[in-house]
Amino acid sequence: MVMMLISRHIEMKALLVALHYTSGCTHNWEEGETKIATLNLQKGIPRTKKTTWKKETKKNWPLYLLCLPAIVLVIIFSYAPMVGVVIAFQDYKPWLGMLHSNWIGLDNFARIFQYEESKQAIVNTLVIAVIKIVVGIVVPVIMAILLNEIRFMGLKRGIQTLVYLPHFLSWVTIAGIMIDILSLDGGINALLHRVFGMEPIYFLGDPAYFRATVIISDLWKNFGFSMIVYLATIVSIDPSYYEAAEIDGATRFQQTRFVTLPSMMPMIIVISTLALGGILDAGFDQIFNLYNPLVYSTGDIIDTYVYRSSLLSGQYGFGTAVGLFKSGISLILIVISYRIAYKVAGYKIF
Amino acid sequence: MKKVKVMLSVLSSAVLMTGVLAGCSSSEKGSDGASGTSPSGSSSEATLKDGKYDPPITITIAKQQDENAGNYLPGESLNDNVLTRWGANNLGIQINTTLVGGDAGTYNTKLRLALTTAEKLPDVVPVYDTSLVNDLVQSGAVRDITEDIKKYMPDRLKEIYSQYPTTFNPVVKDGKIYGMAIAPNLVEGEVMLIRQDWLDKLNLKAPTTIDEFEKVIAAFTNEDPDGNGKKDTYGFTFSGKDGYNTGWVSDPIMIFSAFTGKNLPGAWNNDNGQLTYGSVAPGNKDALAKLHDWYTKGYLNKDLAVKGAWDAIADFTEGKAGIIIGRPWLYGSVKDLEKNVPGAKIAAAPTINGTSGDRTYQTAQLNDGVFMFNKNFNNMEAFFLYYDKLYDAAFGTGDFQYGYAQGYDYDIVDGQVTYDSTKFNKPLATIQGVGKMSFTKNTPSVDGPGKSFYDLANGAEPNTGVLIHSNALDPTMKDGYLISYNNRDSLLPSAFNGPPTKTMQTNWEQLYTMEKETFTKIIYGKESIDSFDDFVKQWNDKGGTQITQEVNDWYANASKVDFMSAMGLK
């Protein structure tokens, strides 16, 4: 019982420390302990509106000025081009432009759901993307924790560099290598045969294995990057919490469970919330370089389908409609996950 | 202290802002510059005197600069090279490339963007994509060249174009001609490259029928032709990733045609005025059954579904596969085998005959892309002057009797013309593709599917540039071209080459995806052979019937209009 209380205490403190690091504002420990949910940036800003806003501007205008270039860039490159989404509702012809192309209402959107192939592509996209997101969070977190336990600095750095390296290779290169080593008489199958006496598996040509191949290779390529982010979070945990835990008699595993993991939680939430926005991105580069007619049934994703059916023939209206559809879904998911993150963990990103 | 901070922040944001603004203004300047250097409107004042424009004029062009054409000697570049200098000095015509795209996708996208009002379309635009050709015709941004061809096209070019009336199909609209094929020429067909040393060892001959072919690939698979005591060879490699009719290398089209005759997968066949799609012809089922049988017996490339056309070559080059199909030049890409594997010898052989005793057919290529012209370009005479000169190398006339530039794509060493760049007076690593440095992506040719090789085989003296060039090739490649020429009747252009029809635009991708999936799955045995019947039914139901109707309507219209006489090409 006492043990549990202690661990609770540690957990709370660790969470607060993490919040301290990520939100970047100072707060009162005692107050924070009782009302975690109210902890956010707004606390630092005075309530009374007009006068303080003026005062604020007067005081900090150089800082606002510093923000200006970034704001201008965002407006020019992110907001202004958004006008272009109108072509999702048009039978867009480049020579007529956005102003004179025919309006066709939601026809482009209807086309997304019209064909079996596109429905199949949506399902494939969701399955591949969701699994990618889940393993893309679980594996790096575990690896970061394990790596953090290594005391021998050289080995730690070495592993870190090695797992990070594939992140810099392009999919074209990796796909070339994969097609070779995963072929029916390639290296992997030869190994499986010699060690386990298995029949050759057609990793890239069997619909049952294609998704797994895609997901594992994506993990291999990219987990090093997220792992480094998590490692940085772990390193920034205040050592005094571990000291306190040790004095309270927590074992190594308990320290991980009650100090390290809770401290990483905010970062995990940030990354998973942002990742949810990409739920309809199953990785065009990767699939495009690896797929073939045998695995369309499980491997054809929205992006590859749209590429084949509309971008190659310049049907920009349809392409934009799909893009808009994807953005819409992403927006909804981000809002929902953000709310959940706030409710469950009391954490606000924005 | 605070003042310093303020100053610093003002300064840094000012610097950043200039960066942003500079980015904008410089790009504006870029596009201004591009259109500024193309005074095609004013060029009409220049007059043609003794074959040269004075004052010089500029023609702006678009160019798909793929990796084969992108090598220039040090100091030379896209807009300043041996050919552009020649044009400026001898014709008074400066070629200025204002729109460049690397691969086909980028190039097409850039051209589509040039259709928006903000951009200016170059004077001469080579287009390699039929739906883009259609867009350009519809946009009204390109010139009707019916009269220009009649008036300005030199006679020897008129003669060439009058041989290929169907190449105008994609660019005709309401009887007007909005472009012309780029250097039309019946391109060489595919031949079989086979391991002669394996044949000799197993006491076999190059196959001529499907049964003989089966016997040969079975022997190549089971009888250890490389004699290493391991079962590590197989008969026939081809690619199934991008359909079964690539038309250049690694396709099994000959096997399909053995059962379907003139109905070739992926192409439209003209059956007595009725156009039908080759992939749904009944014979395909037997062809697929055969390929499936061979696949299960290990005669074929196990990974054919994941290998693109170019990847499927590797097994042949490494000495694992015994037969590959490709255009005669493929020998140049696989001949390393003869160096790497001791005793290996490659021979070229004709494609086999069909089950009905008839020959097997292939899809012919008549041209790669079409020229289109900016609506406001009014110097077609200058274009034809230049274009005709580019044909000099093919005809062996004028300045370009042996090639375009001595020391670039040919040289004369000790009185002998040579095309081997390593033997030049100033040796080069690779030959310079001078013929590709202006409008054309490939050097224009009038050699058909290998006429010069036929002439050489019949004792012609190698005295023209083309003959010397052909004569200097590897013997196996020469054999290949000769076979290709003798076999030229097997080359069938697809009967449909108009713009994508209405239903094609929306449904074709689904149908083609289904086709690739079904064919590959049948070969792999993932679906039964009878699923082909189901595929044909679905193909028809999901738009195929409609498309066939539209294609036939197009054909009826296209054959009605006599645009050839309007251009004076009859």
Interface residues (C-beta under 8 A of the other chain):
Chain A: P62 L63 L65 L66 L68 P69 V72 L73 I76 K93 P94 W95 G97 R111 Y115 E117 I179 S183 L184 D185 L204 G205 N292 P293 L294 Y296 S297 D300 R308 S309 S310 L312 S313 G314 Q315 Y316
Chain B: K5 V6 S9 V10 S12 S13 L16 M17 G19 V20 G105 N108 T109 R112 L113 L115 T116 T117 S131 L132 D135 Q138 S139 G140 A141 G240 K241 K302 D303 A305 V306 K307 D311 P500 Q505 T506 E509 Q510 T513 M514 K516 E517 F519 T520 K521 Y524 K526
